[in-house]
Amino acid sequence: MDRTAELDRFLRGVERQAYVMARTMTGDPEESMDVVQDTMFRFVRRYARRPEQEWRPLFFRILVNRSRDFQRRRAVRSRVMNWFHGDDRPDPVDSARGPRTDEPAVEVAGQEAMAALERAMAGLPDRQREAFVLRCLEGMNVAETAEIMGCSDGSVKTHYSRALSALRGQLGDHYDG
């Protein structure tokens, strides 16, 4: 198989997971698509010649970094807009709708749990949130997470443990682990 076909296969294989991860980290569906597209472009441009076994951690490291960049830009934009407009405008992310179900009670419970998780995750330090997303939501092992985050296995374990502890404390009734 030629390199282009291998890259296409790899990118198709991680596209959905990358979107979900970016959506979880940024909280913005449209920006998440841009983050994923930019990640793919940067990955192909910089790492296409690297051995295939290195692709996954490199790709997700770029994704984490691009998500961080988005969060920093959003924070600056928000501060600037608040200087001009105050803090009374509704947040468009809060009004976004997700997938629907036929059972309203199930949908409401799921929405409440997800909203509680998103609020709790937003309060975590960046490194703890990244470790939680990669380990728990994306199912990556400690070594993969460490490589993506650019830190040691021990740091991943510490960040993840602290994230879990903080989330357990904040989620209370919603936590079932």
C-alpha positions, -999 to +999 in steps of 0.1 A: +000+000+000+014+034-009+019+062+017-011+082+006-035+053+010-020+045+044-025+082+055-061+082+041-069+050+060-053+063+092-072+097+090-105+080+083-099+057+112-093+086+137-116+112+123-147+105+145-126+099+177-107+132+170-140+151+166-155+137+198-123+145+217-120+180+203-157+186+210-151+175+246-121+197+251-134+228+233-171+226+240-179+240+205-191+217+177-182+240+148-148+249+162-141+212+169-145+205+132-120+232+124-096+219+151-098+184+136-093+196+100-063+218+111-049+189+130-051+166+100-035+192+078-006+198+102-002+161+108+001+153+071+024+182+064+048+175+092+046+138+099+035+119+068+070+104+064+073+092+100+068+054+106+031+045+108+033+032+144+042+068+155+012+084+138-015+080+165+004+097+194+017+124+171-018+131+157-034+133+191-007+155+205-014+179+177-051+177+184-046+184+222-024+214+213-048+228+188-076+224+213-056+243+239-049+270+213-087+273+207-094+276+244-068+304+248-082+323+218-117+319+231-107+332+266-091+363+250-121+369+227-144+365+257-125+390+278-124+415+250-161+411+242-170+415+279-151+448+280-174+461+253-207+443+259-207+431+295-215+396+307-252+395+301-253+378+266-264+341+264-238+315+256-246+299+222-229+267+233-254+264+262-283+266+237-269+240+212-290+208+209-275+173+208-289+140+196-325+132+203-342+102+219-379+092+220-379+090+258-380+125+273-371+113+308-340+095+295-330+124+274-334+149+303-314+127+326-287+122+300-286+160+293-284+168+330-256+143+335-236+155+305-241+191+315-229+183+350-198+165+336-191+194+312-194+220+340-172+198+363-146+193+335-145+230+327-133+236+363-104+212+361-069+225+353-060+219+317-036+190+323-061+172+345-089+177+319-066+164+291-056+133+311-093+126+319-104+130+283-076+108+269-078+081+296-114+079+304-133+092+274-109+081+247-098+049+264-061+054+259-035+037+281-011+055+303+018+053+279-002+067+249-016+095+271+019+104+283+033+105+248+004+127+236+006+150+266+044+152+265+049+141+301+059+110+321+036+081+329+037+091+366+025+126+357-004+111+337-014+089+366-012+119+390-033+142+367-058+115+360-062+106+397-067+142+407-092+147+379-112+117+390-111+128+426-123+164+417-150+151+394-163+126+420-165+154+445-183+177+421-207+153+404-221+137+435-254+120+425-244+119+388-212+098+395-217+061+393-181+048+395 
